Amino acid sequence: MSDETGRGSLATGAAIEAYGLGRRYRKGWALRNCSFRLPAGRVCGLVGPNGAGKTTLLALAANVLEPTTGSLRVFGAEPGSAEAGRRVAFLAQGRPLFRHFTVAETLRLGRELNPGWDRRTAEDVVRAGDIPFDARIGALSGGQRTRVAFALALGKRPDLLLLDEPMSDFDPLVRHEMTGALMAEVAERGTTVLMSSHTLAEVDEVCDYLLVLAGGSLRLAGEVDELLAAHVLLTGVRTGEGLPPELARHTVVESRTSGRQVTALVRPDGPVEGTWRTAAPNLEELLLAHLRAPQAPPLISPSAQAGAPVGDRHETRRSAA
């Protein structure tokens, strides 16, 4: 059964809800006070600089790590529950596979561990890369190991697919192929995808939802089109020092000066006065401006706002001290 988007009936409710989520390591906080909702059935880009907390967030959702503060739910269940374990697949950045196993043994392990295993899907992903099933994982190239890891993740037929830099080991041709396989999975089953990436073109190509992290905090969250529509790119002539006074009432994410020209990315609060040339920003302009200006107020769209936590969602797993 499909909804009006053409995606499966899984595309309802929330795939992930986080409430005051935080994770602290010895050297400090990797993630702090993050609250958001990721609707089911979306392909969400998880964007931010190195050290922003992207891998930590994915590991928390996959139950590889436990939060220091706050809580997180996957389809309403604890990440460590049998329900969440059945519905989630995680492709970690290090591609942790048993190096002495053959490819066939690796896929057999996937079958034994996952009751809903789709053998054909997993084997087709491997065959498309001309990888021998009797080859040992340790003898494969980085791209081949990533392909086998992808086969394990897709063979599980998850409702939520967590991907940490999934295309980084692929050449452009294979990246295009694997992106097609991923989007076919989304179209067929309404699978929710949360994918971290440093490649903005990749995010722009496949993602309809965004989570942007900087310094361990959430900066942007929501539908791509909605976030873009909330901003305008202004270009004008510099007439003095500092921020032009006609922009004072608006939220200026970033302003840059080159000679006598001023360019500003703004979230306008009503009409913008003055003789500005206006343009709609593209996704790259939006993301780069917010990443360069972490002091700008965050923008969390209504669809990405977490509801009031209930029950044990108020609980702190560990002391924040």
Secondary structure as the mmCIF struct_conf table of DSSP 4:
data_model
#
loop_
_struct_conf.conf_type_id
_struct_conf.id
_struct_conf.beg_label_comp_id
_struct_conf.beg_label_asym_id
_struct_conf.beg_label_seq_id
_struct_conf.end_label_comp_id
_struct_conf.end_label_asym_id
_struct_conf.end_label_seq_id
STRN STRN1 SER A 2 SER A 2
TURN_TY1_P TURN_TY1_P1 GLU A 4 THR A 5
BEND BEND1 GLY A 6 GLY A 6
STRN STRN2 GLY A 8 GLY A 8
TURN_TY1_P TURN_TY1_P2 SER A 9 LEU A 10
BEND BEND2 THR A 12 GLY A 13
STRN STRN3 ALA A 14 TYR A 25
TURN_TY1_P TURN_TY1_P3 ARG A 26 LYS A 27
STRN STRN4 GLY A 28 PRO A 39
TURN_TY1_P TURN_TY1_P4 ALA A 40 GLY A 41
STRN STRN5 VAL A 43 VAL A 47
TURN_TY1_P TURN_TY1_P5 ASN A 50 GLY A 51
BEND BEND3 ALA A 52 GLY A 53
HELX_RH_AL_P HELX_RH_AL_P1 LYS A 54 ALA A 61
TURN_TY1_P TURN_TY1_P6 ALA A 62 ASN A 63
BEND BEND4 VAL A 64 LEU A 65
BEND BEND5 THR A 68 THR A 68
STRN STRN6 THR A 69 VAL A 74
TURN_TY1_P TURN_TY1_P7 PHE A 75 GLY A 76
STRN STRN7 ALA A 77 ALA A 77
TURN_TY1_P TURN_TY1_P8 PRO A 79 GLY A 80
BEND BEND6 SER A 81 SER A 81
HELX_RH_AL_P HELX_RH_AL_P2 ALA A 82 ARG A 87
STRN STRN8 VAL A 88 LEU A 91
TURN_TY1_P TURN_TY1_P9 GLN A 93 GLY A 94
TURN_TY1_P TURN_TY1_P10 ARG A 99 HIS A 100
BEND BEND7 PHE A 101 PHE A 101
STRN STRN9 THR A 102 THR A 102
HELX_RH_AL_P HELX_RH_AL_P3 VAL A 103 LEU A 113
TURN_TY1_P TURN_TY1_P11 PRO A 115 GLY A 116
HELX_RH_AL_P HELX_RH_AL_P4 ARG A 119 ALA A 128
TURN_TY1_P TURN_TY1_P12 GLY A 129 ASP A 130
TURN_TY1_P TURN_TY1_P13 PHE A 133 ASP A 134
BEND BEND8 ALA A 135 ALA A 135
STRN STRN10 ARG A 136 ARG A 136
HELX_RH_3T_P HELX_RH_3T_P1 ILE A 137 ALA A 139
BEND BEND9 LEU A 140 LEU A 140
HELX_RH_AL_P HELX_RH_AL_P5 GLY A 142 GLY A 155
TURN_TY1_P TURN_TY1_P14 LYS A 156 LYS A 156
BEND BEND10 ASP A 159 ASP A 159
STRN STRN11 LEU A 160 ASP A 164
BEND BEND11 GLU A 165 GLU A 165
TURN_TY1_P TURN_TY1_P15 PRO A 166 ASP A 169
BEND BEND12 PHE A 170 PHE A 170
HELX_RH_AL_P HELX_RH_AL_P6 PRO A 172 ARG A 189
STRN STRN12 THR A 192 SER A 196
BEND BEND13 HIS A 198 HIS A 198
HELX_RH_AL_P HELX_RH_AL_P7 LEU A 200 VAL A 206
BEND BEND14 ASP A 208 ASP A 208
STRN STRN13 TYR A 209 ALA A 214
TURN_TY1_P TURN_TY1_P16 GLY A 215 GLY A 216
STRN STRN14 SER A 217 GLU A 223
HELX_RH_AL_P HELX_RH_AL_P8 VAL A 224 ALA A 229
TURN_TY1_P TURN_TY1_P17 ALA A 230 ALA A 230
STRN STRN15 VAL A 232 VAL A 237
BEND BEND15 GLY A 240 LEU A 243
HELX_RH_3T_P HELX_RH_3T_P2 PRO A 245 LEU A 247
TURN_TY1_P TURN_TY1_P18 ALA A 248 ARG A 249
BEND BEND16 HIS A 250 HIS A 250
STRN STRN16 THR A 251 SER A 258
TURN_TY1_P TURN_TY1_P19 GLY A 259 ARG A 260
STRN STRN17 GLN A 261 ARG A 267
BEND BEND17 ASP A 269 GLY A 270
HELX_LH_PP_P HELX_LH_PP_P1 PRO A 271 GLU A 273
BEND BEND18 GLY A 274 THR A 275
STRN STRN18 ARG A 277 ALA A 279
HELX_RH_AL_P HELX_RH_AL_P9 LEU A 283 ARG A 292
TURN_TY1_P TURN_TY1_P20 PRO A 294 GLN A 295
BEND BEND19 ALA A 296 ALA A 296
HELX_LH_PP_P HELX_LH_PP_P2 PRO A 297 PRO A 298
STRN STRN19 LEU A 299 ILE A 300
HELX_RH_3T_P HELX_RH_3T_P3 PRO A 302 ALA A 304
HELX_RH_3T_P HELX_RH_3T_P4 GLY A 311 HIS A 314
BEND BEND20 ARG A 317 ARG A 318
#
